[in-house]
Amino acid sequence: MVRCSFCENVIKPATGKMYVKKDGKILYFCTNKCEKNMLKLKRKPSAQRWTKAAAAKKGGKK
């Protein structure tokens, strides 16, 4: 079971993207939205209301 590196949603088999950074770290993304927010816009998952990290920080549902 692979989870998105940004929003922490489960990625279904044969979907999503795998991104390998120059330092060898592997990132998985479920959508282009997650990929763009993390890599291009350099946003933190806990600052985005729609991610599970933000819900956990707020104390709401996971």
Secondary structure, DSSP 8 states (H G I E B T S, - for coil): -EE-TTT--EE-TT-SEEEE-TTS-EEEESSHHHHIIIIIS---GGGSTTSHHHHHHHTS--
